[in-house]
Amino acid sequence: MARKPKLDLKSVGSRIKELRGAILQEELAAYLDVSQGHLSKIERGKIAPSLEILLALCSRFSTSIDWIVRGDSN
């Protein structure tokens, strides 16, 4: 039986922070309809982003879920 790949939440959070760039956490959190504290926890790798958040980030920053989740550029 194949092992499930483990999600690296710290790397996911780092890529989300990279996407955010100079945008304030408060601004991006408002766009995502979450609190600033919730976004901070995602960026620090404490919690996983929901599918809705991932889709909103992909739309806002014209990137793929694969890149956010795994760092893949395809």
N, C-alpha and C positions, 0 to 999 in steps of 0.2 A: 504494500500500500504506500503510495507516494505521500511524502510529508507536505503539509500545508505550508506555503510560504508565510513567514511571519512579517507583519506590517511594522516597519520602523517608524514609530510615531514622531521621534525626534527629527528624522530626516524629512518627513511629511511637513511638520511644522516649520522647519527651516526653509523648505521650498515655498511654503505659503508666505512666510515673512519676506523672502526674496521677491515674490510677486508683488507684495504690498509696497515695497520700496519706500518712497518718501511719504506715502499716504499714511495719515495717522490711524492708529488702531481703531479709534472711535469712529472715524469716517468709514472704514471698511466694515466694521462691525454693524454700523447702521445699514449699510448696503446689503449685508448678509442677513439682516434682521435678527441679530444676536447681540448679547451684551459685550462690552469691551473685555470684561473678565473672561467670558467664554472664549473669545478669539485669542486672548492671551494664553489660555490653557492649551488651545490647539497648537499655537505657535511654539509653545515650550514642550510639546510632546506629551502632555499630561492626559489629554483625551483625543479621541479620533474625530475628525470632522464627519458630519453626516453627509449622506449622498446629496442632499439638497444644497449644502454648503459647497461641496465639490463642484456640482453643476454650476452654481452661481459664480464661483471663482473662474471656472473654464470660460464662461460667457463673458465675464468682466475683463479677463486678461488674455483672451484668445489663446488658450493653452489646452492641453489634453489632461484628462483624469490620470492617464498613465504617467505623465510627467510629474504631476503632483504626488501621486501615490508611490511610484517606483523610480522616478528620475529618468524614465525612458523617453526618448525624443520621438519615437515612432508613433 
